Amino acid sequence: MAIYVMLTSLTDEGRKTMKGNPKRLSEVNKEVEAMGAKILAQYALLGPYDFINILEAPDNKTISKVALELGSRGTIQTMTMAAMSIDELTG
């Protein structure tokens, strides 16, 4: 399985949703898993991005589907990057 880093920023609508229903984040995580990706780690951030998510997915197509689906809702903007371990580079 491939590893991906997804940086997300909440839109105004996303901030309203999070304020009114903080448990929505857990619901979205379950939806992401239903789309074929697994969230390995998730952190809230201070700065230009609101969250960083480390995900595992079988391929670029799956993670692209996740990013497009989440982004199409209008509550977040994403930047998704493939990641590889240092061992993959040096081994």
ZAROVEX-550985 format. One record per residue: residue number from 1; residue in one letter; x, y, z of N, C-alpha, C in turn. Coordinates in steps of 0.001 Angstrom, whole numbers, plus 500000, padded with zeros to 6 digits. Example, Ala and Ser with C-alpha at 12.3 -4.5 7.8 and 13.67 -1.06 7.14 Angstrom:
REM residues 2
  fiba  kolvex    n_px    n_py    n_pz   ca_px   ca_py   ca_pz    c_px    c_py    c_pz
     1       A  513190  494310  507800  512300  495500  507800  513200  496700  507800
     2       S  512850  497750  507080  513670  498940  507140  512900  500030  507870
REM end
This chain:
REM residues 91
  fiba  kolvex    n_px    n_py    n_pz   ca_px   ca_py   ca_pz    c_px    c_py    c_pz
     1       M  500838  498816  500000  500000  500000  500000  500883  501248  500000
     2       A  500433  502252  499283  501173  503506  499182  500769  504446  500328
     3       I  501679  505338  500674  501454  506325  501733  501285  507701  501091
     4       Y  500359  508465  501629  500071  509803  501126  499953  510775  502297
     5       V  500316  512032  502032  500138  513120  502987  499068  514034  502396
     6       M  498055  514309  503167  496995  515220  502720  496936  516396  503693
     7       L  497233  517569  503175  497093  518803  503940  495730  519377  503610
     8       T  494972  519759  504623  493641  520293  504374  493446  521631  505071
     9       S  492698  522491  504389  492291  523787  504931  490776  523826  504921
    10       L  490194  524225  506031  488748  524370  506103  488318  525628  505353
    11       T  487221  525537  504641  486597  526720  504047  485717  527365  505118
    12       D  485112  528499  504805  484188  529121  505755  483077  528145  506120
    13       E  482561  527437  505118  481506  526452  505367  482016  525319  506250
    14       G  483251  524894  506021  483846  523836  506839  484021  524248  508288
    15       R  484419  525492  508512  484557  525988  509886  483201  526011  510595
    16       K  482162  526413  509873  480816  526414  510451  480393  524985  510816
    17       T  480688  524061  509924  480332  522661  510172  481070  522130  511394
    18       M  482361  522380  511484  483158  521892  512609  482692  522518  513928
    19       K  482343  523789  513886  481874  524451  515111  480539  523871  515557
    20       G  479645  523643  514618  478323  523139  514952  478277  521641  515230
    21       N  479227  520890  514655  479220  519435  514791  480657  518907  514779
    22       P  481398  519062  515883  482793  518622  515913  482982  517132  515608
    23       K  481958  516326  515851  482064  514893  515577  482043  514592  514081
    24       R  481765  515605  513264  481748  515412  511812  483096  514903  511315
    25       L  484167  515304  511964  485505  514860  511573  485608  513340  511630
    26       S  485111  512734  512689  485125  511273  512808  484262  510623  511739
    27       E  483132  511252  511417  482251  510732  510379  482955  510741  509025
    28       V  483660  511832  508724  484385  511930  507460  485487  510875  507404
    29       N  486158  510644  508528  487208  509619  508551  486640  508254  508168
    30       K  485449  507934  508637  484812  506663  508279  484476  506629  506796
    31       E  484041  507767  506244  483732  507851  504817  484992  507640  503978
    32       V  486110  508203  504422  487384  508024  503721  487751  506541  503689
    33       E  487579  505856  504793  487888  504429  504845  486957  503634  503931
    34       A  485698  504055  503824  484753  503388  502933  485146  503573  501465
    35       M  485900  504637  501171  486374  504881  499801  487656  504114  499493
    36       G  488191  503385  500467  489350  502541  500203  490671  503020  500742
    37       A  490672  504112  501476  491906  504626  502084  491827  504419  503594
    38       K  492977  504381  504230  493034  504225  505682  493807  505397  506270
    39       I  493247  506029  507279  493928  507136  507946  494862  506543  508994
    40       L  496154  506775  508813  497158  506264  509742  497406  507229  510890
    41       A  497343  508527  510591  497561  509560  511617  496879  510831  511151
    42       Q  496473  511635  512126  495790  512882  511809  496097  513887  512917
    43       Y  496478  515094  512491  496819  516137  513454  496194  517457  513032
    44       A  495766  518243  514011  495356  519626  513768  496624  520468  513729
    45       L  496626  521481  512884  497803  522327  512697  497485  523785  512983
    46       L  498513  524531  513304  498445  525983  513353  499204  526474  512133
    47       G  498658  527412  511414  499326  527903  510216  498385  527884  509026
    48       P  498925  527822  507804  498083  527928  506613  497182  526709  506381
    49       Y  497497  525574  506990  496661  524374  506879  496063  524066  508241
    50       D  494866  523488  508222  494182  523165  509464  494454  521748  509951
    51       F  494699  520821  509023  494943  519426  509380  495992  518817  508469
    52       I  496721  517850  509012  497569  516986  508202  497098  515560  508465
    53       N  496930  514829  507390  496480  513448  507462  497515  512577  506762
    54       I  497893  511504  507398  498762  510511  506778  497849  509336  506441
    55       L  497771  509014  505148  496852  507986  504686  497584  506871  503966
    56       E  496957  505742  503933  497431  504600  503171  496330  504273  502167
    57       A  496714  504051  500924  495751  503707  499879  496427  502768  498886
    58       P  495638  501966  498187  496244  501015  497259  496914  501659  496051
    59       D  496451  502866  495659  497006  503477  494447  496603  504946  494340
    60       N  497183  505626  493343  496897  507042  493126  495430  507277  492776
    61       K  494830  506351  492063  493421  506495  491680  492530  506579  492917
    62       T  492782  505730  493891  491969  505718  495110  492125  507019  495885
    63       I  493357  507465  496068  493567  508685  496851  493037  509906  496100
    64       S  493105  509883  494776  492536  510975  493983  491025  511023  494154
    65       K  490399  509851  494181  488954  509773  494399  488593  510376  495756
    66       V  489370  510046  496776  489133  510587  498116  489255  512114  498100
    67       A  490343  512620  497538  490569  514071  497515  489474  514795  496735
    68       L  489080  514245  495599  488028  514878  494799  486687  514867  495511
    69       E  486356  513750  496115  485082  513650  496838  485036  514642  497994
    70       L  486087  514676  498788  486103  515587  499935  486084  517046  499490
    71       G  486875  517361  498486  486938  518737  497994  485643  519204  497348
    72       S  484907  518285  496725  483670  518657  496028  482568  519079  496988
    73       R  482725  518793  498247  481697  519148  499235  481725  520620  499606
    74       G  482823  521286  499303  482929  522709  499583  483314  523071  501008
    75       T  483684  522065  501810  484043  522345  503200  485543  522347  503449
    76       I  486304  521774  502533  487762  521773  502664  488416  521943  501302
    77       Q  489665  522374  501349  490549  522351  500190  491710  521451  500568
    78       T  492163  520637  499621  493215  519676  499947  494449  519870  499073
    79       M  495574  519445  499612  496804  519257  498848  497288  517863  499234
    80       T  497374  516989  498251  497726  515601  498526  499018  515259  497801
    81       M  499917  514594  498522  501219  514225  497968  501537  512776  498300
    82       A  502153  512094  497352  502652  510746  497628  503877  510878  498527
    83       A  504036  509934  499437  505187  509950  500347  505858  508584  500312
    84       M  507146  508573  500548  507869  507301  500638  508857  507366  501773
    85       S  509101  506209  502340  510031  506167  503461  511452  506435  502976
    86       I  512270  506898  503864  513669  507138  503546  514346  505819  503123
    87       D  513928  504718  503736  514490  503426  503357  514252  503095  501893
    88       E  513113  503513  501359  512827  503285  499937  513797  504046  499042
    89       L  514239  505198  499516  515163  506009  498727  516601  505518  498815
    90       T  516958  505004  499968  518359  504643  500188  518638  503145  500058
    91       G  517555  502342  500028  517726  500898  500034  517806  500271  498746
REM end
